[in-house]
């Protein structure tokens, strides 16, 4: 494994990007450019911070999150791959797959001509991943930090047979109070309600959060806009290569049941996730690839 000195010498960029070991012994990338700031952990290729210049943070992090080797981080943008939720046939395997808890390789950093910063990380199949999921693969994750946060997860099938996978950019957003926001973009879309025995429903109008919410919206490529009156902004989540959107807030009881989630933290967060799962799992042929892309932007709240 590379040392922090090796990574700094190869990838640090003066005025843009630094690399260090945090207090937990995990490699962290800190980005600061004229557009904003970000933090990325090599464990899980996990973006834990994005804050445009002069604005509130876009991403939410739990104060109780575990920063431990081999453990997922609570908040930011976890990568769920190659399954979403519990494994479909083996409950002993980690929820949401293994990509979010493995150490990724830093492949590239770049200061772009427009002042943005690009980071590319990779994860490839090996003997350990084959025990969890018996397929050859390569993941490449391109993170571009500017006034917007642009995420591009490319899944390559490097084996000799097709494989089926699910995936998500499990984005945790900072909101003023989840009980006062509304979400536009999903009206008229059928969703699977995990709180109500996976029954399917369709609502009209903007979505509001009034209880535990765990919904998979199907067959949608729409941009979602979170209207937040307390923070005076809109969070705009656009996407490509995704046919499903997940909206999640644990509310009171589930927040208390999670060791890495504070009992009183749930009002300040909302997940709007860019997903391919359930009816929209992917089949990638040998030599084939797929891009899952999300764009996170902020705009002033419309009056």
N, C-alpha and C positions, 0 to 999 in steps of 0.2 A: 504494500500500500504506500502511496506517496506520502511524504512528510509535508508539514505546513511550509517548510522552507522551499521544497521542490515546487509546490503549487504556486507560492508567491513569485518565485523566480520565473515560472513559465507563464502565469496567467494574470497577475496583478497589473492594473492599468492606472498610472498616476492620474488623479483627478476624476476617476470613474469607479474603480473597483479595487477592493482589498479582500484578502483571504486570511482567515485566522482559525484557531481552535477556540471554541467558546468554553465557558466554565465547566461544561459537562464533557468536554473532550470530543465534541463533534465539529467537523469542518463546516465553516459558515462563510458565505460570500456576502459582502456588504457593498451595495451599489449606491453611489451618490452622484448624480449628474444635474444639469441645470433644470431638468424636467421634474425630478423627484428622487425618492429613495426607495430601496428595496433590500430585502434579505432573502437569501436562498441557502438552504442546507443541502449538502451532498447526500445525506441520508434521506432517501425518498425523493430526491430532486425537489425538495419541498420549499415552495415560496411561502415565507412566513410574514413578510411585510411588503406592502406597496402603498406609498403615500405621495401623491402628486404635490409639487411645490406649492406651499401656501394653503394646503387643504388638510382636512381630517384624514386619518388612515382609511383606506378602502377595505383592507383585509382585517378580519377579527382573529385574535388569538386568545385562548383560555389562559388565565393566570395559573391554572393548575396543570397545564400541559406537561407531559413527560418529555424530557429531552434525554433519552437514554438509548444506548446502542441497541439496534434491533427492534425498537418500539416505535409505533406511529406517533406523530406529533398531532396535537389537537388544535386545529385552526388553520388559517392560511389557505393553501391550496394543496391538499393531499392528492396524489395520483392513485386512483383505484384501477388495478389491472392485474391479471387478465380476467378477473370476475368482479362483479359488483354485488355488495352485500355478502351474505353467507355463501360459501361454496355450494353449488347446486346438489352435490351428492356426498360430500364429506365434511361434516360440521367441525372436525378437528383441525381443518386448515384455517389459516387466518382470514378473518372477514376482510372483504374488499381486496383480496389478492395479496401479493407479496411485494409489489413495486414500491409501495409507500414506506416500507420498513427496511429496504436494502440500501447499501451504499452504492451510489452512482459514480461514474467516472466523469470528471470535468474534461471536456474535449476542446472547447473554444471559448474565448472571451474576445469582445471587440468593442471599440468605441466607434460609433457610426458617425457619418458626416453631419447628421442633423442633431447631434448631441445625445442621442439615445445610446443605450448600452445593451449588447447582446451577449447572452450566456447559453452555451450548448452543453448538455449533459447526456450521458448514454448509459444504458443498462443492457447487457447481453446475457443470453442463456448460458448456464454452466451446470456442473454436476449437481449443485445444491438446488437450483431452480428446477432441474429435470425431475427431482424427487417430488416436488410440489405440483408440477405441471409439465407433462412430458413432451414439450415442443421446443424446437429451436426458434429463437426470436432475437431481434435487436430493437431496442427503443432508443429514439433520439428525441430530446426535448429541448426546443428552442424557446428561450425566455427573452423577451425584448422589453426593456424598461424605458419608458418615456413619459409623456403626459398620460398615455394609456399603458396598460399592462397587456402584452400580447403573448399568448401561450400556444405552442404548436407541438403536440405529441405525435410523433410518427412511429407507427408500429410496422416492423418489417418481418415477414415470414422467411427465415433463412433455412427452413427445413425442406423436406422433399414431399410433404403432404399438406393439405389444407389444415388450418386450425380455426376453431371458433373461440372468440373472446368477447368479453364485455369490458367497458372502460368508462372512466369518469374523471373530470377535473372538478373535484369536490370542493367548490369555492365557498369559503366562509366570509360573509360580508359584515362590516361594521354598520350598524344602524342605531339611530337615536333611541327608539323604543319599537320593538317588533309589533307591538299592539297598535301602533299608529301609522305604520307604513302601508302602502298598497303596491301591488305588482301588476303591471300591464304587460300584455303580450301573449297571455295564455287563455284568453276568453274563448269558449267554444271548443277547447281541446279536451279530449278524453284522457282521464288520468286513472292510474291504479292507486287506491288509497290504502297504504299499508297500516294505517290506524284502524281501518274498518275491514279487516279480513281480506285485503287485496281485492275488494270489490271495485268495479269500474263506474265512474261518474263523469258527467260533463256539466260544468258551470258556465255562466256567462258573466261578463263584466270583469273588473279588476279584482284580483285576489287579495283578501285581507287575512291576517293571522289572528285567530281568536282562541286557539287551543293547540295541543300537540298536532303538528302537521308533518306528514311524511308521504309525499305524493310523487309518483313518476308520471309525468305528462308525456303522452305517446305521440308519435308521428308529427313532431313539431320541429321546425328549423327556425322558429321565430326569435327575434331579439326580445329580451325581457328588460323592462325598466322598473327599478325599485324607486318609488317616490317617497322621500323621507322628509316630512315637514320639520322635525326637530333639528336635523342637521342642515336643512335648507338646501338639499341637493337631490339629484337623481343619479342612481348608479345604473349604468347601461351595460348589459351583458349580451354581447353579440357572439355568434358562433358559426362554425363551418364544420362539415363532416360529422354532425351530430343529429340524431333523429329523436332524442328524448331530452327532457329537462326535469330535474328533480328539485323540489322545494321542500326544505326541512327546517323545523325548529322543534327542539325536544320538549319545550314548555317546562312545567314545574317538576313533575314526578320523575320524568326520565333524566332531567338534569341532575337531580339528587342521586340517581342510581349510577351515574358515571363517575368513576374515581378521578378522571382527568378533566372534569368539567365542574366549575364552581356552582354551588346550589343556586346562587342569585345572578348568574351570568347570562341566562337565556334571553332576557329582554334586549340585550345589546347586540344580538347576532341573528343572521339569517343566511341559510345556504340556498343559493340558486346555482345548480350544478349542470355542467355541460356533459351529456351522457350518451352512451350507446349501451342499452341493456334491455332485459325482458324481450319484448317483441322486436327489438332492434339490435340484438347481438350481431357481431360481425363474423363473417367467414372470409379469411384472408388466404388466397392461394399461395402455393410455393413461389417464392420470388416476388410476391405482391406486397403492397404496403398500403397503409391508411393514415390519414392525417386527422387528428381531433384538435380543433382550434377554438380558442376562446379569446375575446377581446373585452377588457374591462375598462370603462371610461366613466368619468364624472361630468355632470352638467349642472348648471344652476336649476333649482326647482322652478318649474313653470307655475306662474301665478294665474 
